[in-house]
Amino acid sequence: MNSLINYLSCGALWLGLAAKAPDLLRHRHDPYLRAICAVLALAGLCFLLGAPPTVGAVNGLSGVSNLAAPLTYAAITGYCAASQVLVVHLRGGPGVGRTARRWTLAYTAVVLGIAVTFALGEAPAERLTDFDTYYAKTPYLAEMIVLYLVAHLTAVTVTTVSALHWARQVRGALRAGLVLLGTGALCGAGYSVAKLVAVGARWSGLDWPVLGTAVSPAAAGLGALLTVVGVLVPLLAPRVAEWRRAGREYARLEPLERALDDLLVRRALRLPRPRLASPAILLMWRRTSIHNALSHLDAYVDRDLYERTRAGALAATGDAELAGARAWAAVVTDAVRHEARRRETAGHAAGHAVGSGRVAAPEAGAGRPLGPPPDPAALARIADALASPVPVPTASPVPGGTEPVPSRTEPVPGRTEPVPSRTEPVVSGAEPVPYERSGPA
């Protein structure tokens, strides 16, 4: 069970390290990032070296009985130093570099003390799980055990107090991360306290090995989990918030893309949907498709409809942005309808133009774009207007109840000059009913 806790804790910590490695490669000289990565790397190494199978492998490969013990203690001390440096950089203020160097030098001295005391002591019997309590009375080795435990307890105590104190002064993701970091350090203190109690019991002639073999690994594993989450929360929270915002914006634009869907499919204006993409990439893809469709509809835009709709909405609501969005929604709906009708009649009109030697006149509003395309915020408001229960105009009315339409010319019997003939309905919304004037004008 201890081995499983150790390896799972190591995996969680190094998973956090892998998440931060790209940032470290891009900003190698950032002391804060270096401290975070050092904490994650050394904490994972502590759990890896402390697992009984790893202890046996290190001892067997080195040929030195119990060499895994000082290596594990040195890794724990390095983790303590990295934790202190991280807390110093989190605090900020003047003298950050000097304070970080002092902590580093202090824990370097502890590592040297561990190496010296292990070299002076004797540990012939290999102990995979209870080295601390088994050799608690052995000269030099007892000092080594107490040295690393006190160093660890000092580091986690300072980290706990500093993180929780600072958490009261900030808000949001940083506060959550500091609370988790402080709680994780507090659980880590349970590791060294349990070990010290077990060692003290051994000095008193008692034997409480369960504190060192069961309680302390569990406390250390929980502390590692909370620590890695606390370190990552402030770093990942902005990215998660951006993904949520992009996801909401992506869903918000759906009514506008749906209104343009037929055009996007017929004209192949929609790019292939990216696979396994983040919400931000999907949002960019949807915006690009919408802009492609709006650019294609420039030739069918009715500026008069835009102005009339905007003026009416502005008079009704007093909100210029909402009025503009409703006007754009009306123009888009109208332009899509005109483009579809133009396509349906294009074959007939083209054939007649070729036969008569004349070219059909452009659609109403052609060549009169509304200006720059809508920005992302305006696109969202247009989509809201399309999804709103308030109806938007879908035709281009002019005085008299008729709508401007493309015209063509046909000869009238008894006359030498052509007169216009329309293929559009007189009343907006009616079905097309072709008719021609006959007889002399």
N, C-alpha and C positions, 0 to 999 in steps of 0.2 A: 504493500500500500504506500509506504514511504517513497519507493522508487517512482510510482505512478504520479504522486503529488509533485515530486521534484521535476520529472520530465514534462508534465503538463505546465507547471509554472515556468519552466525554461522556455517552452514553446510559446506561451503567451507573451512573455517578455521579448523574445526575439521576433515575434510577429509584429509587435509594436516597433521594434528597431527597424524591421524591413519597411514598415510604413513611413518611417522618418528618413531612411537612407537616401532617397532621391533628393530631399530638401538639403541634407547634409552635403551631398555631392555638388549641389548648385551653390551652396553658401558655406564653403569649407572653413572660412575664417570667422564664422559666427560663434562666439563662445557659448551662447545660450543653447544653440543646437548641438554643439559638441558635448556640453554637459548632459543634455537629455539623452543623447545616444550612448554616452558612457554609462549613465545610470542603467539604461535598459540592457546594454551588453554585459556589464559586470554582474548585474543581478541575475541574469540568465545563466551566466557562467557559474555563479555560486550554487544554484540549484543543480546544474549539470554535474559539477564536481562533488556535490554532497550526496548524490544518489548512490546507494550501496553497490550496484553493478559497476558504476564508474570508479568508485573507490577501489574495488578489487582490481579493475583493469589497470588503473594508474600504479597501484602497488606492484602488480605483477610485471608490468612493462618496465618499470624503473628498477626493480630489484631491491628497492628500499622499503622496508616495512613501515607502513603508515605514512608514506610520503604524501598521500592524498590529503591528510589532515592539515599540514601547514599550507598547502596550495589552496585548499578551500578557505582557510582563515585569511590568507592573503587576498583572495578574491573578495571576500566579505569586507575586508578593510578598504580595498579599492572602491568597492561600491559605496562604502560610507563616505569616502573622500569625494566621490562624484556627487553624492547626494548633497553634501555640504556646499560644494561649488554651485550646484543647481539652485539651492536656496539663496545663495549670495546673489546670483544673477537675477533671480526672481525679485528680490528686494530692490536691486538697483541702487542708485545713489552714488556718492563719491567714494573712492577707494575700493571699488568692486574688485579690480584686478589684484590689488595688494591683499585683500582679505581672502580671495580665492587661493592665492599662492600660499598663504599661511596655513590654511586647512590642508592643502596638498602636502606641504612639507611635514605637517604634524602626522598625517596618516602614513606618509612614507617612512617616518621614524618607527611607527607601529609595525609596519611590514618588516623592517629590518630587525626589530625586536623579536618578531615571530620566528624569523629565520635563525637568529642567533640562539634563542632558547630551545628550538627544536634540535639544532646541531649539538647543543650541550646536553640535552636530556637523552634518555634511553627508552625506546618503545619497541621492544622485541616482538610482543604479541600483536598480531594484526587485529584491529577492531573496525568493523565495517559501519556500525551504527552507534556505538556507545563509547567512542574514544574519549569524549569529555569526562564522563563520570568514571570510566575505568582508570584513567591516568590522572585523576584529580588530585592525588596525593604524591605523585611522582615529582621529584625535584626538577626544576626548569620547565617541565611540561605543564605543571600546574600554573606557573607564572604565564606561560604562553597562552593557556586557555583563558585565564582571567583577563589578560591584556586584550585579546581580540574581542571578548564579550563586552568589556567595559567600553572599548572604542565603538563597538556597534551600538550599544545602548545610548552612548552620548550622541551619536549621529542621528539616530531615529528620534531621540527626544527633542533635539534642536529642530529637526525637520517638522515634527508634529506641532510644536509650539509656533514655529514661524509660519507654517502653512495655514493653520487654523486662525492665527491672529490676523494674517493678511486677508483671509477669506471674509472677515467681517467688514473690510473696507472696500470691497469690490462687488460687482454684480455679474449676473449672466453666466456664460460658460466658464469664464476664468474662476468665478467663485465655486462652481461645482467641481472643477478640476482641483482646486486647492483643498476643498473639503475631502475629496477622495484621496488626494495625495497625503494629507495629514492623517486620515483614518488608516490608510495603508501603512504609514510609518508607525502609527500606534500599534497596529497588529504586529509589525516587525519587532517592536519592542517586546512583545510577548515571547518572541523567539529567544532573545538574550536573557530576559528575566527568568523564563523557565529553565534555561541552561544554568544560570547562576544559582538558582534555588537547588537544582539537582546536585551541582558541585558543592554547594554549602552543606547539603544533607550528607554527602559523601564524607566531607571533613568531620561532620558530627557523628560519624559511625552509622548513618542510615543509608538506605539504598532505595532511591526513587528514580530508577532508570526510565520509567514511562514519561517523565517530564522531558527528558532529552530525546527519546526515540519516537514519541507520538505527539505530545503537545507542541513542542517547539517547531517541528516540520509543518504541522497544520497551521500554526500562527504565521509562519514565514510564507507559506503558500498563499494564504488569504491576503497577506500584506502585499505580496508581489502582484496579485491580480488587481487589487485596488490601486496600487501604485501605477501600473501601466495604464489603467483606464484614466486615472487622474492626470497623467502626463499627456495622454492623447486627446482628452475631451476639449481643452482649449484650442488645440491645433486643428481638430477635425470639425468642431462646431461651426466655424464660418463656412466651410465647404458644404456641410450638410444643410445649413440654412440657405445657401445659394442654390443647391439642388432642389430644395423645397420650393423656393421662389420660382425657379425655372419651371418646375413641374406645374405649379399653379398657373403660370403665364402660358404654358403650352396648352393646358386644358382650356384656358380662357379664350385662346385664339381659334378654337375648334369651330364655332359658328361661322366665322369669316372664311376659313378654309373650306368648310362644307358648301358655302354659297358659291365658291369658285371651283368646286371639285370637278364639275363637268368640263369646264374649260381647261383645267389642269390636265385632265386625262386626254381630251381630244387633241390638244396642242402639244402634248408631251412636255409640259412646262415644269412638272414636279420631278425633283431629283430622287434617285433611289433612297428609300428610307435606310438610314444607318442602323446596323445591327449592334446589339450590346452597347449602345451609346448611353452616355449620361443624360440626365434631363436637360442640361445646358446645350448639348449637341443637338438633341431632338428639337429644342426650341429654335435654335438657329436654322435647322432644316425646315421647320414649318414657316418661319418668317421668310426664308429665301423663296419658298414655293409661292407664298402670298405675293411677294414683291414681283416675282416673275409674271404672275397672272395680272397684277395691276399695270405693269408696264405694257403688256399685250393689249389691255383694254383702253390705253390712252386714246386710240383712234375712235372710240365709241363713247367717250365721256361727254356728257351734256352739262356745260358750265352753268347754263341758265337754271337747270334743275337744281344744281348744287346751291346757287345763290338763293333761289326761292325757298328751298327746304331749310337752309341755314337761317335765313331771316325769320321764317315761321317758328322754328324751334327756339331761336334766341328770344323772340318775343314771348313765347310760352313759358320758358324756363329761366331765362336770364343767365344761363350758364353757357359761355362761349365755347368751352371745350365740348360739352355735351351737344350743343348745336352743330358744331363742326363734325362730330362723330356721326350724328344722324344724317347730315347732308352727305357725308361720304358713303354711308350705308345705302342711301337712296340712289346715289350715282352708281355705285358698284352693282347693285341689283339691276338697275336700268341698263347699264352697259353690258352686263352678262346676257340679258334678254335680247338686246339689239344684236350682239355678236352671234348668238345662236340663230336668230331669225335671218341675219345676213348670210350665214352659212347655208341655211335651208334654201334660200332663194338665189344663192350665188350661181348655181349651175344654170338655171333658167335665164337669169339676167346676163350672164356671160355669153350664153348662146345667142340671145337676142342682140346684144351689143355687137357681136361678130357679124351677125347677119345684116344689121342695119348700118354698120360702120360707125356706130356711136358707142361711147363709153359711159357706164353708169356713174351718176354723181355719187360722191362720198356720203357716208352716213352723217346725220345731224350731229354736230359737236365734234366732227373729226378735226384734228389739228388744234384743238383747244384744251390741252391738258391743264390740270388744276395747279400745277406747280410741282415743287419737290414731293417725292413720295412720303407717305406718313411715317413718322418715327415710331419706334416700338411702343411707346405709351399711347400714341394715337391709334395704332393698329388694335391695341387691346380695347380702346374705347369704341372703335368701329364694330369689333366683334360683340361687345356688350350691347350696342344699339341693334345689331341684327338679332341677338338673342332676346331682346326686350319685347314684352307684349305690346308695346306701342308700335303700331304699324308704320312702316316707312314707305314713301311713294315708290312705285315700281314702274312708272312710266314717265314720259317727258311731256307733260301737258303744256298747251299753249292756249291763249285766249280763244274761246269758242268751243272748247272741248276736244279739239283735234290734237294730234301730235306730229311733230316734224318727222318726215320719212324720206327715204331716198326716192328720187324720181327718175323716170325714163321717158322718152318721147316716142310716140307712135303716130303714123299718118292717119288723118281723119278723112273719110270719104267726102269728096266734094271740096276739099281744101288743099291748097298747095303747101301750107306750112303746118308743121306738127303742133299739137297741143299736148300738155302734160297728161299722163295717165298714171294713176296711183295703184299700187298693190298693197297699201297699208290701210287699216281700218280708220274710218273717220272718228269713231268713238273709242277712246282709250280702253283697252282690255278686250275688245271684240275680236272675233276671228277674221283673218284677212279675206276680203270679198272683192275680187278684181272687177272693175267696171271701166267702161270707156264712154266718152262723149261721142255722140253720132250726129250727123247733120251739120249744116253750115253753122258757123258761130255767129 
